[in-house]
Amino acid sequence: MTTKRDDFDVAVVGASIAGCATAIGFARAGLRVALIERRPDPAAYKTLCSHFIQSSAVPAIERLGLLGDIEAAGAVRPPVEMSTPWGWIRARYGPDAAPLALSIRRQVLDPLLRRVASDSPGVEPMLGRTAVGLLPGARGVEVEDRRRARRQVSARLVVAADGRSSPVAALAGVDKRETPIGRIAYFAYYRGVPGGDRARFWLGDPEIGYVLPTDGGLSALAVMATKDHLPRFKADLESAFGEYLAALPEAPVAANAERVTPFYGFVDRTCVARAPAARGIALVGDAALASDPLWGIGCGWAFQSAEWLVQSTAASLAAGADPRGALARYARRHRRALRGHERLNVGYTSGRRFNPVERLMFSAAARDQGMADHVEAFASRRIPVRRFLGPGALARAAAVNVRHAYGSATSTRSSAFRGSTP
Ligand SMILES: Cc1cc2nc3c(=O)[nH]c(=O)nc-3n(C[C@H](O)[C@H](O)[C@H](O)COP(=O)(O)OP(=O)(O)OC[C@H]3O[C@@H](n4cnc5c(N)ncnc54)[C@H](O)[C@@H]3O)c2cc1C
């Protein structure tokens, strides 16, 4: 009996974070990968994105063998501080405490990932080619080049790594859930921002601002204002942006800082979620779940979902088996890790105020070191929501707040940060 050999084991559509990480992972497992990207320039990068990669994703990046290259390219590893209406939340970082996040601009990260993926034995990069059709049974994709010439790329597994709008998911008929974001967002990069050694998030209930240091001595300043601010931002973006940040408690003083990029942002956007595996295809990164930018989680989840997919399916593909059972395993793993986070994100991006549980946890974290460490583990997505809101954590938060209400709370803040408020 002869077996028809497919051109590729895997066709990955999209050569951004999720697609490159997927291609590198499958290639290291000995599989043949077509990496299809509509943008022809190997140095292309996503402009509507900041650069903060949560610490939950760093082990996956390290296992891909990319951490050294990313650090050598100038990435910084800042501790995170969160301002709340009850004070600052400052977790402990270090070998026996929380791991650090990773910050590197997309204009540095994306070309680096594309180079490593393209150089990986087993990967055939197809830049400047757009996936325009799905072959019958999802056994590959039809791609079109810049001159509109078409070619069929057959593969045993098609992976949609093509971002939140995912044309491949649409071609396959995979449904999506969309929820409007009730905020507007703007950010720009600056040089000379004070306190640039720390990443700072203002969770102001409801006002939100960020300072995110990164490579090249730059920091992104960002705001996510509720929609009632829109007329002011439309009338004079630069002034409204500066005034919004200045009104945050202990705000970053950007007066002497130099803005080195245009403002990027949006006024109307949705969170998008799809099944991580459906109709015979796999979805990774934003194609499966896009709920940024409020928390800065999508880049990390792009790396992590790529790893979960490779771990769940590579052995079946290498053995020549039908990958559908393995795809179901991937989908379960994705849902177990991210569904709870998705629900909380979507709720909060609506622009609503903190709910009673968020108030309980964040107020306790501003008053108690153990709770600060716990909230950091949640915010960096290193623990699932069921652990963040476990009975022990809720009881501790309640006890901290009762002690505080009776004036007997003792400050247990890390001495490492004492006196270093912005
Ligand atoms: C304002 C803003 C700020 C953000 N800041 C952060 C942050 O600080 N930290 C963080 O973790 N996340 C952040 N995010 C989220 C982050 O940008 C995404 O989660 C991340 O880019 C997802 O990566 P991806 O590889 O899944 O998709 P994308 O980066 O969107 O890449 C999709 C790729 O697919 C290609 N493609 C699309 N269709 C086709 C086709 N038909 N054929 C071939 N190729 C195709 C595209 O050209 C693109 O290269 C932010 C988002 C926004 C909007």
The ligand as an SDF file (V2000), in Angstrom:
LIG
                    3D

 53 58  0  0  0  0  0  0  0  0999 V2000
   -2.8500   48.7310   21.8250 C   0  0  0  0  0  0  0  0  0  0  0  0
   -2.3900   47.3330   22.1430 C   0  0  0  0  0  0  0  0  0  0  0  0
   -1.3400   47.1420   23.0320 C   0  0  0  0  0  0  0  0  0  0  0  0
   -0.9350   45.8400   23.3530 C   0  0  0  0  0  0  0  0  0  0  0  0
    0.0950   45.6880   24.2550 N   0  0  0  0  0  0  0  0  0  0  0  0
    0.4360   44.4390   24.6490 C   0  0  0  0  0  0  0  0  0  0  0  0
    1.4620   44.2390   25.6380 C   0  0  0  0  0  0  0  0  0  0  0  0
    2.0830   45.1780   26.1600 O   0  0  0  0  0  0  0  0  0  0  0  0
    1.7250   42.9590   26.0210 N   0  0  0  0  0  0  0  0  0  0  0  0
    1.0720   41.8870   25.4850 C   0  0  0  0  0  0  0  0  0  0  0  0
    1.3380   40.7590   25.8930 O   0  0  0  0  0  0  0  0  0  0  0  0
    0.1240   42.0570   24.5310 N   0  0  0  0  0  0  0  0  0  0  0  0
   -0.1930   43.2910   24.0930 C   0  0  0  0  0  0  0  0  0  0  0  0
   -1.1450   43.4470   23.1220 N   0  0  0  0  0  0  0  0  0  0  0  0
   -1.6950   42.2400   22.4670 C   0  0  0  0  0  0  0  0  0  0  0  0
   -0.7390   41.7170   21.3670 C   0  0  0  0  0  0  0  0  0  0  0  0
   -0.5550   42.7230   20.3940 O   0  0  0  0  0  0  0  0  0  0  0  0
   -1.3140   40.4560   20.7050 C   0  0  0  0  0  0  0  0  0  0  0  0
   -1.8500   39.6160   21.6940 O   0  0  0  0  0  0  0  0  0  0  0  0
   -0.2240   39.6970   19.9350 C   0  0  0  0  0  0  0  0  0  0  0  0
    0.2970   40.4740   18.8780 O   0  0  0  0  0  0  0  0  0  0  0  0
   -0.8020   38.4010   19.3630 C   0  0  0  0  0  0  0  0  0  0  0  0
    0.1710   37.8000   18.5270 O   0  0  0  0  0  0  0  0  0  0  0  0
   -0.2910   36.8280   17.3520 P   0  0  0  0  0  0  0  0  0  0  0  0
    0.9800   36.2710   16.7830 O   0  0  0  0  0  0  0  0  0  0  0  0
   -1.3340   35.9050   17.8290 O   0  0  0  0  0  0  0  0  0  0  0  0
   -1.0300   37.7590   16.2770 O   0  0  0  0  0  0  0  0  0  0  0  0
   -0.5120   39.0210   15.4530 P   0  0  0  0  0  0  0  0  0  0  0  0
    0.6600   39.6400   16.1050 O   0  0  0  0  0  0  0  0  0  0  0  0
   -1.7120   39.8640   15.1970 O   0  0  0  0  0  0  0  0  0  0  0  0
   -0.0190   38.4040   14.0610 O   0  0  0  0  0  0  0  0  0  0  0  0
   -0.8510   37.8620   13.0800 C   0  0  0  0  0  0  0  0  0  0  0  0
   -0.0130   37.6540   11.8140 C   0  0  0  0  0  0  0  0  0  0  0  0
   -0.7870   36.9770   10.8360 O   0  0  0  0  0  0  0  0  0  0  0  0
   -0.5640   37.5810    9.5570 C   0  0  0  0  0  0  0  0  0  0  0  0
   -1.7380   37.2820    8.7230 N   0  0  0  0  0  0  0  0  0  0  0  0
   -3.0340   37.6560    8.9490 C   0  0  0  0  0  0  0  0  0  0  0  0
   -3.8260   37.1480    8.0050 N   0  0  0  0  0  0  0  0  0  0  0  0
   -3.0440   36.4400    7.1590 C   0  0  0  0  0  0  0  0  0  0  0  0
   -3.3030   35.6820    5.9690 C   0  0  0  0  0  0  0  0  0  0  0  0
   -4.5400   35.5420    5.4670 N   0  0  0  0  0  0  0  0  0  0  0  0
   -2.2500   35.0740    5.3620 N   0  0  0  0  0  0  0  0  0  0  0  0
   -0.9840   35.1870    5.8440 C   0  0  0  0  0  0  0  0  0  0  0  0
   -0.6850   35.9090    6.9660 N   0  0  0  0  0  0  0  0  0  0  0  0
   -1.7150   36.5130    7.6050 C   0  0  0  0  0  0  0  0  0  0  0  0
   -0.3980   39.0620    9.9010 C   0  0  0  0  0  0  0  0  0  0  0  0
    0.2510   39.7850    8.8690 O   0  0  0  0  0  0  0  0  0  0  0  0
    0.4230   38.9770   11.1910 C   0  0  0  0  0  0  0  0  0  0  0  0
    1.8180   38.9280   10.9260 O   0  0  0  0  0  0  0  0  0  0  0  0
   -1.5670   44.7320   22.7680 C   0  0  0  0  0  0  0  0  0  0  0  0
   -2.6180   44.9180   21.8740 C   0  0  0  0  0  0  0  0  0  0  0  0
   -3.0320   46.2040   21.5560 C   0  0  0  0  0  0  0  0  0  0  0  0
   -4.1590   46.3960   20.5940 C   0  0  0  0  0  0  0  0  0  0  0  0
  1  2  1  0
  2  3  1  0
  2 52  2  0
  3  4  2  0
  4  5  1  0
  4 50  1  0
  5  6  2  0
  6  7  1  0
  6 13  1  0
  7  8  2  0
  7  9  1  0
  9 10  1  0
 10 11  2  0
 10 12  1  0
 12 13  2  0
 13 14  1  0
 14 15  1  0
 14 50  1  0
 15 16  1  0
 16 17  1  0
 16 18  1  0
 18 19  1  0
 18 20  1  0
 20 21  1  0
 20 22  1  0
 22 23  1  0
 23 24  1  0
 24 25  2  0
 24 26  1  0
 24 27  1  0
 27 28  1  0
 28 29  2  0
 28 30  1  0
 28 31  1  0
 31 32  1  0
 32 33  1  0
 33 34  1  0
 33 48  1  0
 34 35  1  0
 35 36  1  0
 35 46  1  0
 36 37  1  0
 36 45  1  0
 37 38  2  0
 38 39  1  0
 39 40  1  0
 39 45  2  0
 40 41  1  0
 40 42  2  0
 42 43  1  0
 43 44  2  0
 44 45  1  0
 46 47  1  0
 46 48  1  0
 48 49  1  0
 50 51  2  0
 51 52  1  0
 52 53  1  0
M  END
$$$$
